[in-house]
């Protein structure tokens, strides 16, 4: 996953509070999380009504410290909509939970004073309560509401992840990145030596193994800061294009190796790449990753793979975009392995996700034999469509990981 949008930085990440921008995620775990669509608040408080537009039961519910959850007095099972109105003087979040376990069925955030939003959710038998989270104030839990019958028919729910829960996986991942940074320095050093010696055939052979090590480290790019551009900038958007003096890193060396540049002209770029990698390796022990990055990047890495690698936009002559995509998939797999203790009990779709990732690996492996990868633009149409479908489906299923691992406020 290369540095994107411009030659000087990565494309903006989707916000960490990813659920705020998602109406209904298409995964079974998170289908109700993040539902926060504009509504007119036409339902009378406490009286469910059938909406002419969607045919669902609507119930008006107040969201405020003094009246959290007020209005839900006639609980019924089934798919329904709560019209949440913030009757306080400040912004607030609202979460529908299981009051016994704290599991979240649905949530909305950024609800401004005097505004109403819809929260759509499927409910079966059980106990439910709204929790109101005003900005700069303690959480308030509303009354517990009971729906008779079995829990069958309830929508998905997820037990919130705390910052403490994410400490072990982030420490394990940071250690893994440290080992990869050392490997990256060794392989980049071999690339630099080949260029310095004038052996461009050896340099071309050394380029891809070094580059793929970096591509597997995708969840840490945000922590790398400016080093990411120095190591993996694409040069896109720079005034001088591939010849711009600010174009640097693996892709600058790639361009020269596959566009007939001399060893002498590549010594500077190779030396600067090697220096940037060694600085990253030496500085990594002092870095601290944001735990919130783990789940978000698990989804974002493959999302960017679809946008950039599968379109060939980051290829600078080597024709190895599919190898990069395969490395991105490996990086995603590593993230899932450190997050598995949290996901195993929270994401019922995890086995299906892993199955799709395995399928996508198999598909990609079919395009690379003995280190020789088919360039994206030479794929047959049917093969390209199959690959796009596999990676896109895996990416869609990864959206639940981003939502589940988002640290939620509970107090």
C-alpha positions, -999 to 999 in steps of 0.1 A, spaced: 0 0 0 20 29 -13 19 65 -3 -12 78 -21 -28 109 -33 3 131 -38 40 126 -38 43 141 -3 19 120 18 -7 94 21 -43 97 13 -64 108 43 -74 78 64 -111 72 70 -118 88 104 -111 66 134 -147 70 145 -156 51 114 -190 42 125 -201 78 125 -200 79 87 -216 45 81 -254 43 79 -256 5 79 -225 -17 76 -231 -47 54 -216 -72 78 -236 -93 102 -217 -80 132 -221 -43 126 -253 -39 106 -269 -17 132 -238 1 144 -235 37 132 -271 42 121 -274 79 122 -295 93 94 -314 127 94 -350 125 103 -378 150 110 -388 137 144 -425 134 135 -434 106 159 -451 117 191 -431 109 222 -439 75 236 -463 65 208 -450 42 181 -462 51 146 -460 36 112 -441 57 88 -455 61 53 -421 62 38 -405 30 53 -435 11 68 -416 6 101 -425 13 136 -411 47 148 -407 57 184 -396 91 195 -369 89 222 -352 118 242 -314 120 245 -303 141 273 -287 137 308 -320 144 325 -343 123 303 -321 96 286 -343 71 268 -376 87 278 -404 79 254 -398 42 248 -428 30 268 -444 4 244 -416 -20 235 -422 -44 207 -399 -69 189 -390 -66 152 -372 -41 130 -380 -6 140 -367 30 141 -360 52 171 -363 89 163 -336 102 187 -340 139 197 -313 157 216 -332 178 241 -301 190 259 -280 221 253 -249 203 240 -239 176 215 -243 140 226 -239 104 216 -266 77 221 -260 40 224 -286 12 226 -271 -15 248 -278 -47 266 -277 -33 302 -264 -66 316 -234 -71 293 -229 -36 278 -231 -51 243 -240 -24 217 -269 -29 193 -268 5 177 -253 39 182 -252 74 168 -228 103 176 -225 140 171 -262 146 177 -265 183 180 -290 201 204 -325 202 191 -319 178 162 -334 144 155 -318 113 138 -330 79 131 -316 47 147 -328 16 129 -324 -17 147 -338 -52 148 -348 -64 183 -359 -97 198 -368 -106 233 -345 -93 260 -335 -63 280 -324 -30 265 -314 5 276 -302 37 260 -270 52 273 -266 90 267 -231 103 264 -230 141 265 -199 159 255 -177 168 285 -201 150 310 -206 116 325 -226 89 308 -262 85 318 -281 52 314 -318 54 308 -344 29 321 -342 -7 312 -369 -18 288 -379 -55 285 -392 -71 253 -410 -104 259 -400 -136 240 -368 -151 228 -338 -132 216 -342 -147 182 -346 -119 156 -323 -95 174 -298 -77 152 -261 -80 157 -244 -67 188 -209 -62 198 -192 -60 232 -172 -28 234 -134 -29 231 -115 -8 256 -81 8 253 -68 -17 278 -80 -46 256 -59 -33 227 -27 -31 246 -15 -67 241 -22 -68 204 -6 -34 197 25 -44 217 28 -77 198 23 -58 165 50 -32 174 74 -60 181 66 -76 148 71 -43 130 105 -39 146 116 -73 132 103 -63 98 122 -30 100 154 -49 105 147 -72 76 138 -42 55 171 -25 63 190 -57 52 172 -60 19 174 -23 11 211 -24 19 215 -52 -7 196 -31 -32 218 -1 -26 250 -22 -29 238 -36 -63 232 -1 -76 264 13 -62 283 -16 -79 267 -8 -112 250 -42 -114 215 -31 -124 204 -67 -131 211 -76 -95 194 -43 -84 162 -52 -103 163 -87 -86 168 -71 -52 141 -43 -56 109 -64 -52 119 -85 -22 128 -53 -3 97 -34 -14 74 -62 -4 88 -62 32 77 -26 35 43 -33 19 35 -59 46 39 -32 73 8 -13 64 -9 -8 97 22 12 110 24 37 82 6 64 102 32 60 130 61 63 104 51 99 96 72 116 70 94 84 67 66 68 47 69 94 19 107 91 19 105 53 16 74 47 -5 62 80 -21 47 75 -56 56 109 -71 20 114 -80 10 151 -81 46 164 -81 53 191 -107 82 173 -123 65 139 -122 90 110 -120 119 134 -126 109 158 -97 137 161 -71 111 154 -43 103 121 -58 121 95 -37 119 61 -22 113 26 -36 92 39 -65 118 64 -76 144 36 -77 118 14 -95 112 40 -122 149 43 -129 156 6 -129 128 -1 -154 132 30 -176 168 27 -186 185 50 -162 222 45 -155 236 32 -122 252 66 -117 219 84 -118 203 59 -94 230 60 -67 216 91 -51 180 78 -49 192 44 -37 214 59 -10 186 82 2 162 52 3 187 32 23 193 61 48 155 66 53 150 29 60 179 27 85 165 58 102 131 41 105 147 9 119 168 28 144 139 51 156 112 25 158 118 14 194 109 49 205 77 50 186 43 42 200 14 32 178 -21 44 184 -41 12 194 -70 25 174 -50 21 142 -50 -17 143 -87 -23 134 -89 7 111 -58 -2 91 -70 -38 88 -98 -25 66 -79 4 51 -50 -16 37 -71 -37 14 -94 -8 6 -64 11 -8 -52 -21 -25 -85 -20 -45 -80 16 -54 -43 16 -62 -27 -18 -68 -56 -34 -87 -57 -4 -110 -19 -2 -115 -18 34 -103 13 28 -82 33 8 -108 64 27 -119 76 1 -145 82 -31 -126 48 -46 -133 46 -60 -98 14 -44 -85 -1 -78 -79 29 -88 -58 22 -57 -38 -14 -66 -34 -3 -101 -22 20 -84 4 -8 -61 15 -29 -93 21 -1 -108 42 0 -76 63 -38 -78 68 -34 -114 79 -8 -104 105 -32 -78 119 -60 -103 122 -37 -127 140 -29 -102 167 -65 -91 170 -79 -126 170 -83 -128 208 -106 -98 207 -124 -108 175 -131 -144 182 -159 -137 206 -172 -106 189 -172 -112 152 -194 -142 141 -183 -134 105 -146 -140 113 -145 -176 98 -161 -163 66 -137 -134 65 -107 -157 68 -122 -180 42 -124 -150 17 -89 -139 25 -76 -175 18 -96 -174 -15 -81 -141 -24 -45 -153 -16 -51 -183 -39 -64 -160 -67 -34 -137 -64 -9 -166 -63 -22 -177 -96 -8 -145 -112 28 -149 -99 51 -178 -106 87 -180 -96 88 -144 -88 74 -133 -122 41 -115 -118 16 -107 -145 13 -69 -148 -22 -57 -140 -28 -42 -174 -21 -76 -190 -47 -96 -170 -75 -111 -190 -108 -93 -184 -123 -124 -166 -93 -127 -143 -93 -91 -135 -130 -92 -126 -125 -123 -105 -97 -106 -86 -116 -74 -81 -145 -93 -67 -124 -114 -43 -105 -84 -29 -136 -62 -27 -155 -89 -8 -127 -94 17 -125 -56 21 -162 -55 28 -160 -81 55 -131 -63 71 -153 -33 78 -166 -52 108 -131 -54 122 -127 -16 120 -161 -11 138 -155 -37 165 -120 -25 174 -131 12 176 -127 21 213 -160 32 226 -168 56 255 -188 38 282 -186 63 310 
